């Protein structure tokens, strides 16, 4: 693509050199630069990309986008000076990859919990309607039925636009993506045109990065501030931040609720560990999901589909056929009548919601046994809160490792145990550092009618220790302990 077409998406301060040159690629990683590429020097918080301009030139970069010009300019190279190189990446990448969101309808989902479930269910729903669709999610990215592994909730701007460009080129009509708070602050979604946005909820998370709940909240709100006129915003009226998110948006706002009147509302008629019967906007439907939090997720899906022009009947019929997302309240039953639930819950609020659902359905004298931990090198403040949530709603609790990353597992467990101060609560709790042994112990303790919650990792099939990802799947460990395949 011609350089002038790429930089037309931004407002450069200064351009030195020719703009009618052909650019073969765009990169923020100097190691990936090839002949004819554009290198964008991003002044990051940990590493300043400007220090890698010589490396990019050595590998054949034809253009450099930067905030500060190098002391010496290479001959035959075009330099584009901008105010904020991080903010410039998204719009330029969108232009370079053919402005994909002008060719497909992009729907974003943001919030603390429920993003993966809602984005994935919308992807599955619209594929059932016969459309080619794309998905950008924590679990896996998809271009229709082609799976593309992922390592971030929202990829960097170049990877994201390359992916969306492929979706558009391969005929996708819709794309559904999770929008993380990091991606808003770091401008990864810059330049994209969203046709709709969904807000799920907001509880404590990622404070290791955002520092305050207010900064985290404002990052989420920033997504809705970007929505254009003509787009839709579906927001959770049951969350105190629901209407705050949309107060400055240009989009058409719709609300959903399981507690009060809203544009889209629902209530549980009947539920078991096999599923629920719901009243959705006055219509009865049976779904293969469990829990009030999933009613909220399904309502968000229903509301978004209605905003996208789908009829009430066809949406409800399709919802009744959908199944839970991998690692989100997945049930595994032993031959002896013990139920294990694998869930990604890794915040206090998510744990509260899952345990509340279990206790609503659990038939006493059956007991709830919870296995949980907390991730290393993340917000330490939520560790004691996680333990308190587990103890408050469980009969037995086993505190164990999650992804310790570069921390010592026992130190993380000690942080969690510090939140348990009452003698009666302490008697409920044991700690087992080895996650495999912790799950096996829970399965050995369980009696017929009991429910085991294994929280924190959900869909993940690895455990990250000292920078290395070792294969580990909660589902596999449970099935092995139950003696089933």
N, C-alpha and C positions, 0 to 999 in steps of 0.2 A: 504494500500500500504506500502511496505517496505521503511523505512526511507532512506536507501542508494539510492534508485531509485528517491526519491524526491529531495534530495540534490545534485544529479548528475547534476541537471539543473543549479546549481550555483557553485561558487568557494569559499567555506568556508575558513576562516583564520585558524580555529581550531575546532576540534570536540572532545568533552569529553563524553565518554560513548558509548554504543552499537549502531551500525547503522543497525543491522539486525532485529530491532523491527518493529512491525506492527503499522502503524499510521492510526487511524480511521477517522480523520478530520483535517482540517487546519483552524485556526482562527486568526484574528487580534484583535478581541473583547474578552477580558478575560471572560466576562459574558456568552459567548456562548460556552466556552470550556467544553468538556465532557471527560470521561475516555478514555485514549489512543490517545487524540488529540495532534496536534502540535500547540503551541502558538508562533506567531511571534510578538516580542516586537518592534513596530515601534516608532521611536523617532520623533513624529510629531511636528508641529510648536506650537500647543496649549497644547497638552497632550503627555507626554512621556510614551509609552507603557511599558517601563522597570519597572515602578512603580507598574504595575499590574501582574508582574510575580508571586508573592506569591499567588494572587487570582487564577491564572491559575493552579498553582500547587495544590492548595486546591481542585480544581474541577477535578483533575485527569490528567493533562497534562503529556504526556509521553516524549515530546521533547520541548525544548525551543530554538528559534532562536533569537539571540540578538546581539547587537553591543558591549555591556559591560557586562561581567559576574557578577552575583550577588556576594555579599561578601560570602555567604554560598551556597553551591551546594547541592541540594536535592539528596538523595541516589536513585539509580535506574532510574534517569532521564537523558536523553541525551541533552547536550548543544551544539548548533551549533553557533559559533561566525562568524559574517560576517562584511564586511566594511560598508554596507548600508542595513539595514533590510527592508526599504521601497522598495528598488530596487529588493530585493530578493523575495518578496512576489509573484509577477507575474509569474516568471519562475517556482517557486515551485508549485504554484496553478495550472499552466498549466500542469505540470507533474502529480500532484495528481489527476486531473480530466481527465486523459487519453489523454493528448495532443490533444484536440479537433480540433485545427486549422490545424492539419496534416490530418484530415479526412473530412473537408469541406473547401470550398473557402470563406474566410473572406474578405469583402470589407469595407474599412473605409472611412467616409466622414468627412472632417474638414473644418473650415471657420467660419466666424461670422454669416452669414445669409444663409438660404437654406439647412442646414444640415438635418433637419427633413424631409423636402419635398423630397429631393433627396434620402435619405436612404429608406424612406417609399415607394416611387414610384418604386425604384428598387426591393424592397421586393414584391410589388404587381405585377410588371412586370414579374418577374421570376416565381411567382406562376401561372400567366396566361400561362406561357410557360410549366407548368406541373410539376415544381420542388417543393419539400418540401424546405421551406426557413425559416430562423430565422431573427428577427429584434431586434436591441437594439437601442432604441430611447428615446427622451425626453417625448414623449406622452405616449407610452406603449411599452413593450417588447412582442415579439411573438415567440412561437415555432410552426411553421406552423400556424394553426388557433387557437392555445391556447393563450389567452391574459394573460400576467403577468404584474401587475402594477409596475410602476417604480417611483423613486423619484429623480434620478440623470440622467443627459444626458449620462454619462458613469459611470457605477457602479464601486465599488471598485474591485480590482483584483480577490479576492476570489469569490465574487458574480458573477462577469463577467465570470470567468472560469467555475463556476458551471453551469451557464446558457448555455454557449457554449458547455459544456460537454453533457448537456441534448439534445441540438440541434443535436449534432453528434450521440448520442445514439438513437435518434428517427428518424434518417435517413435524416436529412436536408442536402441538397447538397450545399446550399449557406447560408451565413449569412451576413447581411448588418448592419453596426453600425455607429452611430455618434461618432466621436472622439473629445472630448472637449480638450481645451488647458490645463485645470487642469489635465486631465487624462494622458497627456504626461509628464508634469512636475512631477506629483506624481507617475509615473511609473505604473499606473493602467493597461496599455496595454503591460507591459513588458512580454516577453516570447511568445507573440502571433505572429503567422505567417500570415501576410496580403498578399493576392493575388493581391490586388489593392487598390489605394487610390485616392480620389477626393478632389480637393481644390475648394471652392466656391468663397470666397472673404474675405477681411479683412478690418474691420472698427473698430472704438473705442468700446471696451467692456471689462468687467472684469478687469478694471484697479484698482479696490479695492483690487484685488489679485495680479496681475502681476506688478502693479505700473507704468510701462511704456508701450507705444505702441510697442516699440522694443522688450521687453521681451515677450509680448503677441504674436507678430509675430514670434519670434524665437521658441516659444513653438509649434506653428502650424507647422513650418518648421521641427521641430524635428520628427514629425510623418513621413514625407517623407524621412528623413535621415535614418529611420529604415526599409524602404521597401527593400526587398531583390531583387537580380538579378532574372529576370524572371517575376517579378510583373509588373503591369502597374500603371502609375500615370497620371490622367486626370486633367489638370489644366486650370483655367480660364484666358485666354490671355487678357481679358478686364480689369482685375485687375492689378494694378501696381506691386503687390506682387506675381502674378501668376507664373512667371518664377523664381523668387527668391526662392519660395518654393521648386522647383524641381532641383535647381542647383547642389546639392550634392547627389541626389538620385541615387541608382543603378537600379531603375525601368525604364521601357520603357515609355518615356514621350509623351503624346498626348495633344493637346490644343483644347479649344473650345472658340467660340467668336460669339457675335451678332453684332459686329462692323467692323471686318476686317477678312482677310483670316486666316484660322486655319484648323486644321485637321477635326474639326467638326464645321460647321457654320450654322446660320439660320437667317431669317428675317421675320418680320410680314408682311403678305399680307393684312389682314383685321382683325379687332378686335371689339368686343362689350362686354357688361357685361355677355353675354352667352358663350363667348369663342373666339378663334382665328383661323385663317387660316395661316399656316406657310409654308415657304420654308425651308426645312431642307436638306442641302447638295444637292440641286437641285431637291428635291422631295416635292410635295405639300401634306400637311396633316392638318386635322382639329382637334383641341384639345379643351378640356373643361376647359381650364385654361385662365387666363387673366394676361397681363402685361409683360413688357420686362424682368423683373427679373425672371418671370416664364419661359420665353423662354430660359434664361440662365440655369435655373434648369433642364428643359427638355433636353437641349443639353448635360448637364453633364450626365444625365441618358442614353441618346442615345449613347454618347461616351463610357461610361462604358460598356453598353450592347454589343456594337460592339467589344470592347477590350476583352470581355468574349466569343467571337466567334459567336455571334448572327448575322443573316443576316439583311441587311437594311430593306427589305420589312416586315419581321416579327416584327421587333422592332417598325416601324412606325405604323403598324396596331394595335399593342398592346397599344402604346402610345395614339392613338386616342380614346381608350376605357377607359382610366384611368380618375379618378376624383380627384379634389383637396383634399389635406390632411386636416383633421379636424383643424379648426382655422387658416387656411392659405388662406387668401383672399376668405372667404366664403360669398356668397351673400344671403341676405334675403330680399324679396320684400313685401311691403305692398299692400293692395288692392287699395290704392290711388295712387300708382305709385312712392313711395319713395323706394330707394334701400339702405339697410344697409349692410356694409361690416365688418365682424369680422376678425381681423388679429392679429397675434402674434407680430407684429412689436414693438420692445422694444429698438431699438437703433436709433440714428438720421438717419443713412444711410438707415435702413429698412423703416423708416417712410417716408423719401424722395422718395424711390422707389415706395411705395404703393400709395402715394399721386400723384406722377407723372403719374402713370398708370390711376388713377381715373380722373385726369384732361385731359388726352389724349382722354378718352372715353366720359366724361361728356358733354352733350349737353347744351349749354347756352341758356336761362338764368338760368338753373339749378345751384344750389349752392352746394359747398362741406362743410359739417359740420364735424369737427373732435373732437372726444372725446379721450383724452389720459392722461396718468399719468406717473409715474416713480416708480420703486421699491425701497423700503426702505433697508437700510444696504447694499447698492451696490454703485457703482461708482457715486459719487455726481456730478462729472464734466460734465456728459452727460445730466443732468437735464435741464439746460438752453438751451442746444443745441437741445434737443427734442422739447421744446416749440418753439424755433426759426423755426425748420423744419415745425411744425404744422402751425404756423402763416403764414409762407412764401407761403404755397401752399393751404391754406383753406380760405373760406369766413367767417366762424365762427369757433371758437375754445372753447371747454369746457375742462378746466384742472381739473382733478379729481384724486381720489386714484387709485393705482394699487394694489400691495401687500405691504402695509406699513411696514410689519414685526414689528420690535421693535422701529421704528421711529414714530413720530407724523405725521399724514397725512397732516396737514396744513403746517408743516415745509417743507415737500417735495414739496408741491405745491408752497410755497413761493420761493424755490430754482429754480423751473421752471419759475415762473413769473419774476424772476430777469433777465432772458434772453430777455425779451420783453421790449424794451426801447423807441421805437417810439410811439408817441401819436396815430397815425393812426392804428398801430398794436394793441395797448392796447384796442382800441374801439372794436376790433373783439373778444376779449377774456372775458370770465367769468370763475369763478372757483366755483365748487360745490364739497365739500369734499365727500359726499355720492355718490359712483359710480352708484348705482341704479338710484338715482335721476338725475344724470348727463346724463345717457343714456335716461331716460324718457324725460328729457328736450330737448335733441337733437331731439328725435322723434316728440315731440310736435312742435318744431320750423320748422321742415322740411315740405316743400311743394312738390306737385307732380313734379317729375323730379329731385329732389334733391338727393344727395348721402351723407349718414352718414358713416364715418369711425370710428369704435370703435377699438382702437389699444391697444396693450400691453399684453393682456392675452390670446387671441386666444383659444386654446384647453382647457385651465385650467378651472376647474369647482369648484374653491375655491378662497377665498380671505384670505391671511394670515395676521392676526392681533395679535400682542403680543404673538407670538408663537403658535397660534391656527388657524387651517384652517377651515374657515366657508364656507358652500356651497354657491357658487356664479358662475353663468354661464352667460356670456354676451349674448349668443344665446337666452337663456330663457327670459332674461329681454327685449330684442328686440322684440321677438315674442309676449310677453305679452303687450308691448306698442303698437304694431301693431294690436293687437286683433286677432292674428292668432295662430294656433297650430304648 
